[in-house]
Amino acid sequence: EDQCIDVALGNDDTDPTQRGEMELTLHRLLIKRGNFIKIMRSGDGQFYMVCFPLSQAEECGQQLSTKIFTSEIECQNDATKMNTFKRSLLNKCEDEFNKQDIYKDWKEDMKEYKKLKATLSESEQKEREEELEFRRMKIKKQMLGNIKFIGELYKLGMLKEKIMRFCIQSLLKLEEAEGAGYLQFKNVEDDEMDEEDHEALCNLFITIGSTIDNPKAAPYMQAYFQKIHVLGEDKSLSSRSRFAYQDLIDMRSKGWKLRRKVETAKTLEEIRKEAEREERMQQQQSQQNNYGGRGGGGRGRGGGRGGDKGGYRGGRGGGDYRNDNRESGGRRDNRGYDNQYDNRGGGRGSRNDRNDGGGGGRGNYGYSPNRGPPPMPSSRMAPPPVAPKILSAPGGRSGGEQFSKEKIEIRAKNMRDEFMNEGRDEKELLLTMDENLGGNEKAGNIIVQLYADKSMDCKAPERKAMNDILVILYKAGKLTKSDIEGPMADMVEFIDSFVVDSPGAIGFLGEMLAPFLDMKVLDIKWLCEKTALLMNKKDQKEVIHKAILEMKKACGDGSARAVFGGPNEVKALEQLLGAGEFQSIAAQCL
């Protein structure tokens, strides 16, 4: 231990050596003569040390407190408080928000591209421009996501209102005027707002508006929206930004209610209630459409067709519907119509004319458009029975309705939840697919795309359920090869962007690809073409490696060798990765 301190202070000429990978335990921390010294101990009793001057702490990635403590316990308590997950999370959010120019690196690359543009071919220019645009959108999406995340933390009570006011004022380029004696704001010197500031500000207010707009904050909100009103009418801004501010003003005036309701996933109970409601509506519509249809046959002279010229002619137990005022066997209501729903028998029906058709029997009726409206059911009539399931219309459509993409996505999420919660019932799954997702020829593609995206950031059971659903639907002919190929191609091409937020994304991609490679829906030629679009050779290698491993796990060694080990497949993979790289993977996995 003493030797470690001497080396740190320069009193010992021992040259430092790399310790390599080993497990060490912290032995002692101290600051001496302006040097930070951390002494650690290995399992065999050897001491190791890390040291650096205090002035270089930030360069070494270390955060040192500037506080002065009276005891070691007080120091440890402060260190524990400052290094909690919550504190680290808030510090990271603050760092991200305070970044001055999030496009700094992107702008430098764009400047470099413009210099070299004349020397590049047309295809190279297009490829480079697409890459730069993708990076720009990724940076923007990340920034807006951080803003929304900060707002959600505030709604959970993890951030104080004062911090949110600081964020709003930073985006609006406002600062409090000093010495005014009351709350007053002024524009900062550099008050130019870029397009991202406008969008970030609107997103932040949409997230936290209903929470922060309270009586205590009224003076601040008045000042903020004073400037927002000005920005909403500023012709120098883009139409998109102006309309966003106007929508924000309208939203506040309506109590922070969104203009368009955002559809969310429904619970199983809500799905059942919706199914019952739709079934009741269908039955009511069916009954109305059948007024002019075939009447029921009563006993005796009550049979025949209702419709063209027929009136209500009851058989035994039926009332007689006439155009005159003569008494009939059934009851009349206050408009002179016989009440067919009374179910109490009358006598034989009288002839109205030669072509009179019957609508006899109890509770059955025929309707003639030449004789006025049909009788209305009485309040004593029982409501139609409710079926537990919606019956599928021909062609897989539900009542002929064509669902939008948003509705299909919501129903696809509900279908996944039902599959997981109801014992993974394949018959029920196929029925649900026919009932709820018909009417749109792109429904299959939308479902595969949704499940592929969700698989990148969900729990393992949910991911397995979605993969199993896709396999079941394809085997049953509910999904086509093109439904699978398009979304999977997008996932392979952009997998590097998913890895940023989900380090295991390439493994999850391998899980999705494995069954479809095994079923010959996808092949190695297709996989190599899509993987070649990745810019990073390391990512290309990882995609192939994980695909082989996941296929071995899901389908067995034999299937993996059959798919990846054929002569043509090996040739394509070697061309993609290089012979040495692929042979190295094959030696490990095949």
Secondary structure, DSSP 4 states (H G I P E B T S, - for coil): -HHHHHHHHT---PPP----S--EEEEEEEEETTEEEEEEEETTS-EEEEEEEGGGTTTTT--------SSHHHHHHHHHHHTSHHHHHHHHHHHHHT-S-TTHHHHHHHHHHHHHGGGS-HHHHHHHHHHHHHHHHHHHHHHHHHHHHHHHHHHTTSS-HHHHHHHHHHHHTEEEPTTSSS--EEE-SS----HHHHHHHHHHHHHHHHHH-SGGGHHHHHHHHHHHHHHHT-TTS-HHHHHHHHHHHHHHHTTS--SSPPP-PPPHHHHHHHHHHHHHHHHHHHHHHTTTSPPPP-SGGG-S--SSS--EE--TT--EE-SS----SSEE-TTS-EETTS-----PPPP-STTPPP--SSS-----GGG-PPPPPPTTSPPPPPPSSPPPPGGG-BTTB---HHHHHHHHHHHHHHHHHTT--HHHHHHHHHHHS-S-TTHHHHHHHHHHHHGGGS-HHHHHHHHHHHHHHHHTTSS-HHHHHHHHHHHHHTHHHHHHH-TTHHHHHHHHHHHHHHTTSS-HHHHHHHHTT-S-HHHHHHHHHHHHHHHHHHH-HHHHHHHHSSHHHHHHHHHHH-HHHHHHHHHHH-
